[in-house]
Structures are given as C-alpha cells and as structure tokens.
Amino acid sequence: MDANSARQPVFRYDGNGTRARIGLIFMASSIVMESEMWAMAAPGVAVHTTRIKLPKVTVEGIEEMMNAPELRQAAELLGSAPIDVLCFGGTSASFLHGTAYDHGLIEKLKSWAPGPKVTTASTATLAALAKVKAGPVALATPYVDGVHARAIRFLEENGHKVVSHSNLGIDSDQALAEVPISKVYDLVRAVDTPEASAIFISCTNFWSVGAIDALEQALGKPVVSAVQASFWHCLEIADVNGAKPGYGCLFDGRVAADRDEGRT
C-alpha cells in the first residue's frame, strides 16, 4: 500500500448539526429568519424549517394563521425530526394577545411536539432583554399601527417601558424582507433616545442582525432583534455555545457590562 492510499480522507463541513439542531416554524412567505440564523450559526449548529401560511401582516391575518390547523401540523412534522429545540419564529404572532397567550402557545407546541425544548420569538425576546439588563427600551418595527401597538403593550406588561418607538406600516410579508438593512440601521438610529437602556427590533422577516454590531458601536447600548434573540435563546436552552462572533453583546455581555461600569 502506498502513502497516498493510506491517508485518511478529508471531509468538508456539511452543515451537520452535531452540536445542536434547531427546528423552526416560520412563515411560508418569509425569507429572513432562516438566513440570519445560518449566518450566526457556528459549525455544528443546524436549522431545520417547517412553514405555515401568513395571509397578511395585520391583526386579522396573524389570527387567521394562528387558528389554522397547519400550525399543529408544522409542530408535529418538526417534532418527528431529531431536533433539540423547537422555535416558533413569529414575533407578532406570539405577542399578539399578550404574555399569557405566548405561554399558552408554548404549552401547545410542547404537547404537539414532545421531546425538544420549546421557545417562541416573544419568549426569547424577554429572555434576551433580561440578559442584557434592559429596562426602558426604544422599539423599531416594520408593522402596521395595530400590530405595532400590540408590541408596545407586550413589552410594557413585561416591565419594559417603551420610551420611543417607530414603525414602517408594512402589511405584506414579502415587503418586510425588501426593506434594505441600511434603512433598518437608520430607523434604529432615529428611534434611539437617552432614556432607552436598549433597543428592540421586532419582526422575524426584517433584516437586522448584520447591522447589530455597527448599531451597538454607534449607540453604546444593547440592540436586540427578534431573530438574534430567538437564535440566542435556542442555544441557551440547548446549553450550547454555538454562535459566531460579531452579532451583538447579547452573546458576550460586552455593552451591558460597559454600561454597568459607567454607573459606578
């Protein structure tokens, strides 16, 4: 046998979730959350998606989606795969009727998909805001006024006074993803105020994670997005350190720690 034939084969990285497999329920017309999760994922973390139809990004459209039988079917399909965490990737859909509704959604998903740990974009958001020690927040969303108002109510009923806010009034799911990240950056810069301890960017079909590091450097405070928070929380409850660097202080505590030191 020559030296070449005795050599061990070299395999390329293939995306296998050897460290963690995240199961994602996502809107059929959406594209952002999967892409941003894969962008943040370190080797060994995989994302597997099942989709449900969102008729329109309005209170009525979201309710129609959440009451359709496809939600249960999506959870059951994902639960049949060997995933570690199941994430419901709809922020407005999980905060629409408040905290108790979000908690009830998690219990439904657990009953439909027993085995994996479960979170939602809204539950993850609250956990992320706690992680960065946020108090009052500024809120940036692409939503129509009715959905935007529900976001404010959800944050405030969970102890985060919304001291500044702005929304783009978009009711088409595909149009959400057409907003360039430069416009998202400008929206967040404009909504910031000294009274806000952190900024929350809501919506999982709204490009944001690529701008978070630049925003935190410019503003000197934590910036949390729904997708970033969801990915972080999936890793947290899976007990896996599986994020690439550069996606905000949520993953390393940098800005939150700096802010605390400035108060002493």
Secondary structure, 3 states (H helix, E strand, C coil): CCHHHHCCCCCCCCCCCCCEEEEEEEECCCCHHHHHHHHHECCCEEEEEEEECCCCCCHHHHHHHHHCCHHHHHHHHHHCCCCCEEEECCHHHHHCCCHHHHHHHHHHHHHHCCCCEEEEHHHHHHHHHHHCCCCCEEEEECCCHHHHHHHHHHHHHCCCCEEEEEECCCCCHHHHCCCCHHHHHHHHHHHCCCCCCEEEECCCCCCCHHHHHHHHHHHCCCEEEHHHHHHHHHHHHHCCCCECCCCCHHHCCHHHHHHHHHHC
